[in-house]
């Protein structure tokens, strides 16, 4: 029987979420990165795009592309709407589709459920 790895849910693919995910690259965990958009935007250079100094692809990169070599990550384009505390040691995150689609998923200690509404 294969050992079940602990799960880590990272909400947001900004600087904090991306650095946290990269920091766990060699950790024995399964990571799910949830973000509303499909890309990481380097906002400090956004003014360069507005003044035509850079093109938009120069400051935005797909999250899956950035993390492509990290084997313990799954990237989902969704929005976390709630984190509920249950019993001690159990955390539950409800996730809805980023485009408002009728899809919900549950990430809970040791199991994952998905349901089409």
C-alpha distances in whole Angstrom, upper triangle without the diagonal:
4,6,9,12,16,18,21,24,27,30,33,33,36,37,35,32,32,32,30,27,28,28,24,24,22,20,17,17,17,21,23,26,29,32,35,36,35,36,37,41,43,45,48,49,49,53,53,52,55,57,56,55,52,50,47,45,46,44,41,38,35,32,30,32,32,28,28,26,24,21,19,22,23,26,28,31,32,33,32,34,33,31,30,30,28,27,27,23,23,25,25,27,29,30,32,33,35,38,38,36,35,31,29,26,24,22,20,18,15,16,18,21,24,27,30,33
4,6,9,13,15,18,21,24,27,30,30,33,33,31,28,28,29,26,23,25,24,21,20,19,17,13,13,14,17,19,23,26,29,32,33,32,33,34,37,39,42,44,45,46,49,50,48,51,54,53,52,48,46,44,41,42,41,38,34,32,29,26,28,29,25,24,23,20,17,15,18,19,23,24,28,29,31,29,32,31,28,29,28,27,26,25,22,22,23,24,25,27,27,30,31,33,35,36,34,33,29,27,24,22,19,19,16,13,14,17,20,22,26,29,32
4,6,10,12,16,19,22,25,28,28,31,31,29,26,26,26,24,21,23,22,18,18,17,14,11,11,12,16,18,22,24,28,31,32,31,32,32,36,38,40,42,44,44,48,48,47,50,53,52,51,47,46,43,40,41,40,37,34,31,28,26,28,28,24,24,22,20,17,14,17,19,22,24,28,28,29,28,30,29,26,26,25,24,23,22,19,19,20,21,23,25,26,29,30,32,35,35,34,33,29,27,23,21,18,17,14,11,13,16,19,22,26,29,32
4,7,9,13,15,19,22,25,25,28,29,26,23,24,24,21,19,21,21,17,17,16,14,10,9,9,13,15,19,21,25,28,29,28,29,30,33,35,38,40,41,42,45,46,45,47,50,49,48,45,44,41,38,39,37,34,32,29,25,24,26,26,22,22,22,18,16,13,15,16,19,21,24,24,26,24,26,25,22,23,22,21,20,19,16,16,17,18,19,21,22,25,26,28,32,32,30,29,26,23,19,17,14,13,10,7,10,12,16,19,22,26,29
4,6,10,13,16,19,22,22,25,25,23,20,20,21,18,16,17,17,13,14,13,10,7,5,6,10,12,16,19,22,26,27,26,27,27,30,32,34,36,38,39,42,43,42,44,47,46,45,42,41,38,35,36,34,32,29,26,23,21,24,23,19,20,19,16,13,10,12,14,17,19,23,23,24,22,25,23,21,22,21,21,20,19,15,15,16,17,18,21,21,24,25,27,30,30,30,29,25,23,19,17,13,12,10,8,11,13,17,19,23,26,29
4,7,10,13,16,19,20,23,23,20,18,19,19,16,14,16,16,12,14,13,10,8,5,6,9,11,14,17,20,24,25,25,26,25,29,30,32,34,36,37,41,41,41,43,46,45,44,41,40,37,35,35,33,31,28,26,22,21,24,23,19,21,20,16,15,11,12,14,17,18,21,21,22,19,22,20,18,18,17,17,17,16,12,12,12,14,15,18,19,22,24,25,29,29,28,28,24,21,18,15,11,10,7,7,10,12,16,19,22,25,28
4,7,10,13,16,17,20,21,18,15,16,17,14,12,15,15,11,13,14,11,9,6,5,6,8,11,13,17,20,22,21,22,22,26,27,29,32,34,34,37,38,37,40,42,42,41,38,37,34,32,33,30,27,25,23,19,18,21,20,17,19,19,15,14,10,10,11,13,14,18,17,18,16,19,17,15,16,16,16,17,16,12,11,11,12,12,15,15,19,20,21,25,25,25,24,21,18,14,12,8,8,7,7,9,10,14,16,20,23,25
4,6,10,13,14,16,17,14,11,13,14,10,9,12,12,9,12,13,11,10,7,6,5,6,8,11,14,18,19,19,20,19,23,24,26,28,30,31,34,35,34,36,39,39,38,35,34,31,29,30,27,25,23,21,17,17,20,18,15,18,18,14,14,10,9,10,12,13,16,16,16,14,17,16,13,15,15,17,18,16,13,12,11,12,11,14,14,18,19,20,24,24,24,24,21,18,15,13,9,10,9,10,12,12,15,17,21,23,25
4,6,10,11,14,15,13,10,12,13,10,9,13,14,12,14,16,14,14,10,9,6,5,6,8,11,14,16,17,18,17,20,22,24,26,28,28,32,33,32,34,37,37,36,33,32,29,27,28,25,23,21,19,15,16,19,18,15,18,19,15,15,12,10,10,10,11,13,12,12,10,13,13,11,13,14,16,18,17,14,13,10,10,9,11,11,14,16,16,20,20,21,21,18,15,12,11,8,10,10,12,13,12,14,15,19,21,23
4,6,8,10,12,9,6,9,10,8,7,11,12,11,13,16,14,15,12,11,7,6,5,6,9,12,14,14,15,14,17,19,20,22,25,25,28,29,29,30,33,33,33,30,29,25,24,25,22,19,18,16,13,14,17,15,13,16,18,14,15,13,10,10,10,10,12,12,11,10,13,13,12,15,16,19,21,20,17,16,13,13,11,13,12,15,16,15,19,20,21,22,19,17,15,14,11,13,14,16,16,15,17,18,21,23,24
4,7,9,11,9,7,10,12,10,10,14,15,14,16,19,18,19,16,14,10,8,6,5,6,9,12,13,14,13,15,17,18,21,23,23,26,28,27,28,31,32,31,29,27,24,23,24,21,18,18,16,13,15,18,16,15,18,20,17,18,16,13,12,10,10,10,9,8,7,10,11,11,14,16,19,21,21,19,17,14,13,10,12,10,13,14,13,16,17,19,20,17,15,14,14,12,14,16,18,18,16,18,18,20,22,23
4,6,9,8,5,8,11,10,10,13,15,15,17,20,19,21,18,16,12,10,7,6,5,7,9,11,10,9,12,14,15,17,19,19,22,24,23,24,28,28,28,25,24,20,20,20,17,15,14,13,10,13,16,14,14,17,19,17,19,17,13,13,10,10,10,10,9,9,12,14,14,18,20,23,25,25,22,21,17,17,13,14,12,14,14,12,16,17,19,21,19,17,16,17,15,18,20,21,21,19,21,20,22,23,24
4,7,7,5,5,9,10,9,11,14,14,15,19,19,21,18,16,12,11,7,7,6,8,8,9,8,6,9,11,13,15,17,17,20,21,21,22,25,25,25,22,21,18,17,17,14,12,11,10,7,10,12,10,11,14,16,15,17,16,12,12,9,10,10,11,11,12,16,17,17,21,23,26,28,28,25,24,20,20,17,17,15,16,16,14,17,19,20,22,20,20,18,19,18,20,22,23,23,21,22,22,24,25,26
4,6,5,6,8,10,11,12,14,16,17,20,21,23,20,19,15,14,11,11,9,11,10,11,9,6,7,8,10,12,14,14,18,19,19,20,23,23,23,20,20,17,16,16,13,11,11,12,10,13,14,12,13,16,18,17,20,19,15,16,13,14,13,14,14,14,17,19,19,23,25,28,30,29,27,26,22,22,19,20,18,19,18,16,19,21,23,25,24,23,22,22,21,23,24,26,26,24,26,25,27,28,29
4,6,5,6,8,10,11,12,14,16,19,19,22,20,20,16,16,13,13,12,14,14,14,12,8,9,8,10,11,14,15,18,19,19,21,24,24,23,20,20,18,17,16,13,12,13,13,11,15,15,12,13,17,18,17,20,19,16,17,15,17,16,18,17,17,20,21,21,25,26,29,31,30,27,27,24,24,21,23,21,22,22,20,23,25,27,29,27,26,25,25,23,25,26,27,28,26,28,28,30,31,33
4,6,5,6,9,10,10,12,15,18,17,20,18,18,14,14,11,13,12,15,15,16,14,11,12,12,13,15,17,18,21,23,23,25,27,28,26,24,24,21,21,20,17,16,16,16,13,16,17,14,14,18,19,17,19,18,15,17,15,17,17,17,16,16,19,19,18,22,23,26,28,26,24,23,21,21,19,21,20,22,22,20,23,25,27,28,26,25,23,23,20,22,23,25,25,24,27,27,29,31,32
4,6,5,6,9,10,11,13,16,16,18,15,15,11,11,8,9,9,12,13,13,12,10,12,13,15,17,19,20,23,24,24,26,28,29,28,25,24,21,20,20,17,15,14,14,11,13,15,12,12,15,17,14,17,15,12,13,11,13,14,14,14,14,17,17,16,20,21,24,26,25,22,21,18,19,16,18,17,19,19,17,21,22,24,25,23,21,20,19,17,19,20,22,22,21,23,23,26,27,29
4,5,5,6,9,10,11,14,15,18,16,15,11,11,9,11,10,14,13,13,11,8,11,12,14,16,18,19,22,23,22,25,27,27,26,23,22,20,18,18,15,13,12,12,8,11,12,9,9,12,14,12,15,14,11,12,11,13,14,16,16,16,20,21,20,23,25,27,29,28,25,24,21,21,19,21,19,21,20,19,22,24,25,27,25,23,22,22,19,22,22,23,24,22,25,25,27,29,31
4,5,5,6,9,10,13,14,17,15,16,13,14,11,14,14,17,17,16,14,12,14,13,16,17,19,20,23,24,24,27,29,29,27,24,24,22,21,20,17,16,15,15,12,14,15,11,11,14,15,13,16,14,13,15,14,17,18,19,19,19,22,23,21,25,25,28,29,27,25,25,22,23,21,23,22,24,24,22,26,27,29,30,28,26,24,24,21,23,23,24,25,24,27,27,30,32,34
4,5,5,6,9,12,11,14,13,13,10,11,10,13,14,17,18,17,16,14,16,16,18,20,22,23,26,27,27,30,32,32,30,28,28,25,23,23,20,19,17,17,13,15,16,13,12,15,15,13,15,13,12,14,14,16,18,18,18,17,20,20,19,21,22,24,26,24,21,21,19,20,18,21,20,22,23,22,25,27,28,29,26,24,22,21,18,20,19,21,22,22,24,25,28,30,32
4,5,5,7,10,10,12,11,10,7,9,8,11,12,16,16,15,14,13,16,17,19,21,23,24,27,28,27,30,32,32,31,27,27,24,22,22,20,18,16,15,11,12,13,11,9,12,12,9,11,9,8,10,10,13,15,17,17,17,20,20,19,22,23,25,26,25,21,21,19,19,18,20,19,21,21,20,24,25,26,27,25,23,20,20,17,18,18,19,20,19,22,23,26,28,30
4,5,5,9,10,13,12,12,10,12,11,14,15,19,18,17,15,13,16,16,19,21,22,24,27,27,27,30,32,31,30,26,26,24,22,21,19,18,15,15,12,12,13,10,8,11,10,8,11,10,9,12,13,16,18,20,21,20,24,24,23,26,26,28,29,28,24,24,22,23,21,24,22,25,24,23,27,29,29,31,28,26,24,23,20,22,21,22,23,23,26,26,29,31,33
4,6,8,8,12,12,13,11,14,13,16,18,21,21,20,19,17,19,19,22,22,24,26,29,29,30,32,34,34,32,29,29,27,25,24,22,21,19,18,15,16,17,13,12,15,13,11,13,12,12,15,16,19,21,22,22,22,25,25,23,25,25,28,28,26,23,23,22,23,22,25,24,26,27,26,29,31,32,33,30,28,25,24,21,22,21,22,23,23,27,28,31,33,35
4,6,5,8,8,9,8,11,12,15,17,21,22,20,20,18,21,21,24,25,27,28,32,32,32,35,37,36,35,32,31,29,27,26,24,22,20,19,16,16,17,14,12,14,13,9,11,9,9,13,14,17,20,21,22,21,24,23,21,24,24,25,26,24,20,21,19,21,20,23,22,25,25,25,29,30,30,31,28,26,23,22,18,19,18,18,20,20,24,25,29,31,33
4,6,8,9,10,9,12,13,16,18,22,22,20,19,18,21,21,24,26,27,29,32,32,32,35,37,36,34,31,30,28,25,25,23,22,19,18,15,14,15,12,9,11,9,6,8,7,8,12,14,17,20,22,23,22,26,26,24,26,27,28,29,27,23,23,22,23,22,25,24,26,26,26,29,31,31,32,29,27,24,23,20,21,20,20,21,21,25,26,29,31,34
4,7,8,11,11,15,16,20,22,26,25,24,23,22,25,25,28,29,30,32,35,35,35,38,40,39,37,34,34,32,29,28,27,25,23,21,18,17,18,16,13,14,11,9,9,8,11,15,17,20,23,25,26,25,29,28,26,28,28,29,29,27,23,24,23,25,24,27,26,29,29,29,32,34,34,35,31,29,26,25,21,22,20,20,22,22,26,28,31,33,36
4,6,9,10,14,15,19,21,25,26,24,24,23,26,26,29,30,32,33,37,37,37,39,42,41,39,36,36,33,31,31,29,27,24,23,19,19,20,18,15,16,14,11,11,9,11,15,17,20,23,24,25,24,27,26,23,25,25,26,25,23,20,20,20,22,22,25,24,28,28,28,32,33,33,33,30,28,24,23,19,19,17,17,19,20,24,26,29,32,35
4,7,10,13,16,19,22,26,27,25,25,25,28,29,32,33,35,36,39,40,39,42,44,44,42,39,38,36,33,33,31,29,26,24,21,20,22,20,16,17,15,12,11,8,11,14,17,20,24,24,25,24,27,26,23,25,24,25,24,22,18,19,19,21,21,24,24,27,28,29,32,33,32,33,29,27,23,21,18,17,15,14,17,18,22,24,28,31,33
4,6,10,13,16,19,23,24,23,23,22,26,27,30,31,33,34,38,38,37,40,42,42,41,37,36,34,31,32,30,27,25,22,19,18,20,19,15,16,15,12,10,7,9,11,14,17,20,21,22,20,23,22,20,21,21,22,22,20,16,16,16,17,17,20,20,23,24,25,28,29,29,29,25,23,19,18,14,14,12,11,14,15,18,21,24,27,30
4,7,10,13,17,20,21,20,21,21,24,26,28,31,32,33,36,37,36,38,41,40,39,36,35,32,29,30,28,25,23,20,16,15,18,17,13,15,14,11,9,5,6,8,11,13,17,18,19,18,21,20,18,20,20,21,22,21,17,16,15,16,15,18,17,20,21,22,25,26,25,25,22,20,16,15,11,12,11,10,12,12,16,17,21,24,26
4,6,10,13,17,17,17,17,17,21,22,25,27,29,29,33,33,32,35,37,37,36,33,31,28,26,27,25,22,19,17,13,13,16,15,11,13,13,10,9,6,5,6,8,11,14,15,16,15,18,18,16,19,20,21,22,21,18,16,15,15,14,16,15,18,18,19,22,23,23,24,20,18,15,14,11,12,12,12,13,13,16,17,20,23,25
4,6,10,13,14,14,15,16,19,21,23,26,28,27,31,32,31,33,36,35,35,31,30,26,25,26,24,21,18,15,12,12,15,14,12,13,15,12,11,9,6,5,6,7,10,11,12,12,15,16,15,17,19,20,22,21,18,17,14,13,12,13,12,14,15,15,19,20,19,20,17,15,12,12,9,12,13,13,13,11,14,14,17,19,22
4,7,10,11,11,12,12,15,18,20,22,24,24,27,28,27,29,32,32,31,28,26,23,21,22,20,17,15,13,9,10,13,12,10,13,15,12,13,10,7,6,5,6,8,9,11,11,14,15,15,18,20,22,24,23,20,19,16,15,12,14,12,14,14,13,17,18,19,20,17,15,13,14,12,14,16,16,16,14,16,16,19,21,23
4,7,9,9,11,12,15,18,19,22,24,23,26,28,26,28,31,31,31,28,26,22,21,23,20,17,15,13,10,11,15,14,13,15,18,15,16,14,10,9,6,5,6,6,7,7,11,13,13,16,19,21,24,24,21,19,16,14,11,11,9,10,10,10,13,15,15,17,14,13,11,12,11,14,17,18,17,14,16,15,17,18,20
4,5,7,8,9,12,15,16,19,21,19,23,24,23,24,28,27,28,25,23,19,18,20,17,14,13,11,9,11,14,14,13,16,19,17,18,17,13,11,8,7,5,6,6,8,12,14,15,19,21,24,26,27,24,22,19,17,13,13,10,11,10,8,12,13,15,17,15,14,14,15,15,18,20,21,20,18,19,17,19,20,21
4,7,9,10,12,15,16,20,21,19,22,24,22,23,26,26,27,24,22,18,18,20,17,14,14,12,11,13,16,16,16,19,22,20,22,20,16,14,11,8,5,5,5,9,11,14,16,20,23,25,28,29,27,24,21,19,15,14,11,10,9,5,9,11,12,15,14,14,15,17,17,20,23,24,23,20,20,18,19,19,20
4,6,8,9,13,14,18,18,16,20,21,19,20,24,23,24,21,19,15,14,17,14,11,11,9,9,11,13,14,15,17,20,19,21,20,16,14,11,9,6,8,9,12,15,18,20,23,26,29,32,32,30,27,24,22,18,17,14,13,11,8,10,13,14,17,16,17,17,19,19,23,25,26,25,22,22,20,22,21,22
4,7,10,13,15,19,18,17,21,21,19,21,24,23,23,20,18,14,13,15,13,10,8,6,6,8,10,11,12,13,17,17,18,18,14,12,9,8,6,9,12,15,18,20,22,25,28,30,33,33,31,28,25,23,20,19,16,15,13,10,12,15,16,19,17,18,18,20,20,24,26,26,25,22,22,20,22,21,23
4,6,10,12,15,15,14,18,18,16,18,21,20,20,17,15,11,10,12,10,6,5,4,5,8,9,9,11,13,16,16,19,19,15,14,10,11,9,12,14,16,20,22,23,27,29,32,34,34,32,30,27,25,22,22,18,18,16,13,15,18,19,22,21,21,21,23,22,25,27,28,27,24,25,24,25,25,27
4,7,9,12,12,12,16,16,15,18,20,20,19,16,15,12,11,11,8,6,5,6,6,10,10,9,11,14,16,16,19,19,15,15,12,13,12,14,15,17,20,22,23,27,29,32,34,34,31,30,26,25,22,23,20,20,18,15,18,21,22,25,23,23,23,24,23,26,27,28,28,26,27,26,28,28,29
4,6,9,9,8,12,13,12,14,17,16,16,13,12,9,9,9,6,4,7,9,10,13,13,12,14,17,19,20,22,22,19,19,16,16,15,17,17,19,22,24,25,29,31,34,37,36,34,32,29,28,25,25,22,22,20,17,19,22,24,27,26,26,26,27,26,29,31,32,31,29,30,29,30,30,32
4,6,6,7,11,11,11,13,16,16,14,12,12,10,10,9,5,6,9,11,12,16,15,13,16,18,20,21,24,24,21,21,18,19,18,20,20,22,24,27,27,31,33,36,38,37,35,34,31,30,27,28,25,25,24,21,23,25,27,30,29,29,29,30,29,31,33,34,34,32,33,32,34,34,35
4,5,5,8,10,10,11,14,15,14,12,13,11,12,11,7,9,12,14,15,19,18,16,19,22,24,24,27,27,24,24,21,21,19,21,20,22,24,26,27,31,33,36,39,38,36,35,32,31,28,28,26,26,24,21,23,25,28,31,30,30,30,31,30,33,34,36,35,33,34,33,35,35,36
4,6,7,9,10,12,13,15,13,12,14,13,14,12,9,11,14,17,18,21,20,18,21,24,26,26,29,29,26,27,24,25,23,24,24,25,27,29,30,34,35,39,41,40,38,37,34,34,31,31,29,29,28,25,26,29,31,34,34,33,33,34,33,35,37,38,38,36,38,37,38,38,39
4,5,5,7,9,10,11,9,8,10,10,11,9,7,10,13,17,18,21,20,18,21,24,26,26,30,30,27,27,24,25,24,25,25,27,29,32,32,36,38,41,44,43,41,40,37,36,33,33,30,30,29,25,27,30,32,35,34,35,34,36,35,37,39,40,40,38,39,38,39,39,40
4,5,5,7,9,10,10,9,10,8,11,10,7,10,13,16,18,21,20,19,22,25,27,27,30,31,28,27,24,24,22,24,23,26,28,30,31,35,38,41,43,43,41,40,36,35,32,32,29,29,27,23,24,27,29,33,32,33,33,35,34,37,38,40,39,37,38,36,38,37,38
4,5,5,6,9,8,9,11,11,14,12,10,13,17,20,22,25,24,23,26,28,30,31,34,34,31,31,28,28,26,27,27,29,31,33,35,38,41,44,47,46,44,43,39,39,35,35,32,32,30,26,27,30,33,36,36,36,37,38,37,40,42,44,43,41,42,40,41,41,41
4,5,5,6,5,5,8,9,12,10,9,12,16,19,21,24,23,22,25,27,29,30,34,34,31,31,28,29,27,29,29,31,33,35,37,40,43,46,49,48,46,45,41,40,37,37,34,33,32,28,29,32,34,37,37,38,38,40,39,42,43,45,44,42,43,41,42,42,43
4,5,5,6,5,6,6,9,9,8,11,14,17,20,23,21,21,24,26,28,30,33,33,30,30,26,27,24,26,27,29,31,34,36,39,42,45,48,47,45,44,40,39,36,35,32,31,29,25,26,29,31,35,35,35,36,38,37,40,42,43,43,40,41,39,40,39,40
4,6,8,8,9,9,13,12,12,14,17,20,23,26,24,24,27,29,32,33,36,36,33,32,29,29,26,28,28,30,32,35,36,40,43,46,49,48,47,45,42,40,37,36,33,32,30,26,26,29,32,35,35,36,37,39,39,42,44,45,44,42,42,40,41,40,41
4,6,8,10,11,15,13,13,16,20,23,25,28,27,26,30,31,34,35,38,39,36,35,32,32,29,31,31,34,35,38,40,44,46,49,52,52,50,48,45,44,40,40,37,36,34,30,30,33,35,39,39,40,41,43,42,45,47,48,48,45,46,44,45,44,44
4,5,7,9,12,11,12,15,18,21,24,27,25,24,28,29,32,33,36,37,34,34,31,31,29,31,31,34,36,39,41,44,47,50,53,52,50,49,45,44,40,40,37,36,33,30,30,33,35,39,39,40,40,42,42,45,47,48,47,45,45,43,44,43,44
4,7,10,12,10,11,14,17,21,24,26,24,23,27,28,30,32,35,36,34,34,31,31,29,32,32,35,37,39,41,44,47,50,53,52,50,48,45,44,41,41,37,37,34,31,31,35,37,40,40,41,41,43,42,45,47,48,47,45,46,44,45,44,45
4,7,8,6,8,11,14,17,20,22,20,20,23,25,27,28,32,33,30,30,27,28,26,28,29,32,34,37,38,42,44,47,50,49,47,46,42,41,38,38,35,34,31,28,29,32,34,37,37,38,38,40,39,42,43,44,44,41,42,40,42,41,42
4,6,5,8,9,12,15,18,20,18,18,22,23,26,27,30,32,29,28,25,26,24,26,27,30,33,36,37,41,43,46,49,48,46,44,41,40,36,36,32,32,29,26,26,29,31,35,34,35,36,38,37,40,42,43,42,39,40,38,39,38,39
4,5,6,6,9,12,15,18,16,16,20,21,24,25,28,29,26,25,22,22,20,22,23,26,29,32,33,37,40,43,45,45,43,41,37,36,33,32,29,28,25,22,22,26,27,31,30,32,32,34,33,37,39,39,38,36,36,34,36,35,36
4,5,5,7,10,13,15,13,13,17,18,20,22,25,26,23,23,20,21,19,22,23,26,29,32,33,37,39,42,44,44,41,40,37,35,32,32,28,27,25,22,22,26,27,31,30,31,31,33,32,35,37,37,37,34,35,33,35,34,35
4,6,8,11,14,16,14,13,17,18,21,22,25,27,24,24,21,23,21,24,25,28,31,33,34,38,40,43,45,45,42,41,38,37,33,33,30,30,27,24,25,29,30,34,32,33,33,35,34,37,38,39,38,36,37,35,37,37,38
4,7,10,12,15,14,13,16,18,20,21,25,25,22,23,20,21,19,22,22,25,28,30,31,35,37,40,42,41,39,38,35,34,30,31,27,27,25,22,23,27,28,32,31,31,31,32,31,34,36,36,36,34,35,33,35,35,36
4,7,9,12,11,10,14,15,18,19,22,23,20,19,16,17,15,18,19,22,25,27,28,32,34,37,40,39,37,35,32,31,27,27,24,24,22,19,20,23,25,28,27,27,27,29,28,31,33,33,33,30,31,30,32,31,33
4,6,9,7,7,10,12,15,16,19,20,17,16,13,15,14,17,19,21,25,27,28,31,34,36,38,38,35,34,31,29,26,26,23,23,21,18,20,23,24,27,26,26,26,27,26,29,31,31,30,28,29,28,30,30,32
4,5,5,6,9,10,13,14,16,17,14,13,10,12,11,14,17,19,22,25,26,29,32,34,36,36,33,31,28,27,24,24,20,20,18,16,17,21,21,24,22,23,22,24,23,26,28,28,27,25,26,24,26,26,28
4,5,5,6,8,11,11,14,14,11,10,7,9,10,13,15,17,20,22,23,26,28,31,33,32,29,28,25,24,21,21,18,19,17,15,18,20,21,23,21,21,20,21,20,23,24,25,24,22,23,22,25,25,27
4,6,5,6,9,10,11,12,9,8,6,9,10,14,16,18,22,24,24,27,29,31,33,33,30,28,25,24,22,22,19,19,17,16,19,21,21,24,21,21,20,21,20,23,24,24,23,21,22,21,24,24,27
4,5,5,8,10,12,14,12,12,10,13,14,17,20,22,25,27,28,31,33,35,37,36,33,31,29,28,25,26,23,23,21,19,21,24,24,27,25,25,24,25,23,26,27,27,26,24,26,25,27,28,30
4,6,8,9,12,13,11,12,11,14,15,18,20,21,25,27,26,30,31,34,35,34,31,30,28,27,25,25,23,24,22,20,23,25,26,28,26,26,24,25,23,26,27,27,26,25,27,26,29,29,32
4,6,5,8,10,7,9,9,12,14,17,19,20,24,25,25,28,29,31,33,32,28,27,25,25,22,24,21,23,21,20,23,25,25,27,25,24,22,23,21,23,23,23,23,22,24,24,27,28,30
4,6,8,10,9,10,10,13,15,19,21,23,26,28,27,30,32,33,35,34,31,29,27,27,25,26,23,24,22,21,24,27,26,28,25,25,23,24,22,25,25,24,24,22,25,24,27,28,31
4,6,9,9,11,13,16,19,22,24,25,29,30,29,32,33,34,35,34,31,30,28,28,26,28,25,27,25,25,27,30,29,31,28,28,25,26,23,25,25,24,25,24,26,26,29,31,34
4,6,6,9,11,15,17,20,22,23,26,27,26,28,29,31,32,30,27,26,25,25,23,25,23,25,24,24,26,29,28,30,27,26,23,23,20,22,22,21,21,21,24,24,27,29,32
4,6,8,11,15,18,20,23,23,27,27,26,28,29,30,30,30,26,25,24,24,23,24,23,25,24,24,27,29,28,29,26,25,22,22,19,21,20,19,19,19,22,22,26,27,31
4,7,10,13,17,19,21,20,24,24,22,25,25,26,27,26,22,21,20,20,19,21,20,22,22,23,26,27,27,27,24,22,19,19,16,17,16,15,16,16,19,20,24,26,29
4,6,10,13,15,17,17,21,21,20,23,24,25,26,26,22,21,19,19,17,19,17,19,19,19,22,24,23,24,21,20,17,17,14,16,16,16,16,15,18,18,22,23,26
4,7,10,12,15,15,19,20,19,22,23,24,26,26,23,21,19,18,16,17,14,16,15,16,19,20,20,21,17,16,14,14,12,15,16,15,15,13,15,15,18,20,23
4,7,9,12,13,17,18,18,21,23,25,27,27,24,22,19,18,15,16,13,14,13,13,16,18,17,19,16,15,14,15,13,17,18,18,17,15,16,15,18,19,22
4,6,9,10,14,16,17,20,22,24,26,27,24,21,19,16,13,13,10,11,9,9,12,14,14,15,12,12,11,13,12,16,18,18,16,14,14,13,15,16,18
4,7,10,13,16,17,20,23,25,28,29,26,24,21,18,15,14,10,10,7,6,9,11,11,14,12,12,12,14,15,18,21,21,20,16,17,15,16,16,18
4,7,9,12,14,17,20,22,25,26,24,22,18,15,12,10,7,6,5,4,8,9,10,11,10,9,10,12,13,16,19,20,18,15,15,13,14,14,15
4,6,9,12,15,18,21,24,25,23,20,17,14,10,9,6,6,6,5,9,9,11,12,11,10,10,12,13,16,19,21,19,16,16,14,15,16,16
4,6,8,11,14,17,20,21,20,17,13,11,7,6,4,6,9,9,12,12,13,14,12,10,10,10,11,13,16,19,17,15,15,14,15,16,17
4,7,10,14,16,20,21,20,17,14,11,8,6,6,7,10,10,13,11,13,13,12,10,11,11,13,15,18,20,19,17,16,15,16,17,16
4,6,10,12,16,17,17,14,11,8,6,5,7,10,13,14,17,15,16,16,14,11,11,10,11,13,16,19,18,16,16,16,16,18,18
4,7,10,13,14,13,11,7,6,4,7,9,12,16,16,20,18,19,19,17,13,12,10,10,10,13,16,16,15,15,16,18,20,20
4,6,10,11,12,9,6,5,6,8,12,15,18,20,22,20,21,20,18,15,13,11,11,10,13,16,16,15,16,17,18,21,21
4,7,8,9,7,5,7,9,11,15,18,22,23,26,24,25,24,22,18,16,13,12,11,12,15,16,16,17,19,21,24,24
4,7,8,6,6,7,11,13,16,20,23,25,28,26,26,24,22,18,17,13,13,10,11,14,15,16,16,19,20,23,24
4,6,5,8,10,14,16,20,23,26,28,31,29,29,28,25,21,19,16,15,11,11,14,15,17,18,21,23,26,27
4,6,8,11,15,18,21,25,28,29,33,31,31,30,27,24,21,17,16,12,11,14,16,18,20,23,25,29,29
4,7,10,13,17,20,23,26,28,31,30,30,29,26,22,19,16,13,10,8,11,14,16,18,21,24,27,28
4,7,10,13,16,20,23,25,28,27,27,25,22,19,16,12,10,7,6,10,11,13,15,18,20,24,25
4,7,10,13,17,20,21,25,23,24,22,20,16,13,10,8,6,7,11,11,12,14,16,19,22,23
4,7,10,13,17,18,21,20,20,19,16,12,10,7,6,5,8,11,10,10,11,13,15,18,19
4,6,10,13,15,18,17,17,16,14,10,8,6,6,7,10,13,12,10,11,12,14,16,17
4,7,10,12,15,13,14,12,10,7,6,5,7,10,13,15,13,11,10,10,11,13,14
4,7,9,12,11,11,10,8,5,5,7,8,12,15,17,15,12,11,10,11,12,13
4,6,8,7,7,7,6,5,7,10,12,15,19,20,17,14,13,10,10,11,11
4,6,5,5,7,6,7,9,12,14,18,21,22,19,16,14,11,11,11,11
4,5,7,10,9,10,12,15,16,20,23,24,22,18,18,15,15,14,15
4,5,9,10,12,14,18,19,23,26,27,25,21,20,17,16,14,14
4,6,8,10,13,16,19,22,25,27,24,20,18,15,14,13,12
4,6,9,12,15,18,21,25,25,22,19,17,13,12,9,9
4,7,10,14,17,20,24,24,21,17,15,11,9,7,5
4,7,10,13,17,20,21,17,14,11,8,6,5,6
4,7,10,13,17,17,14,11,9,6,6,7,8
4,7,10,13,14,11,7,6,4,6,9,11
4,6,10,11,8,6,5,6,9,12,13
4,7,8,7,5,7,9,12,15,17
4,6,6,6,8,11,14,18,19
4,6,8,11,15,18,21,23
4,7,10,14,17,21,23
4,7,10,14,17,20
4,7,10,14,16
4,7,10,13
4,7,10
4,6
4
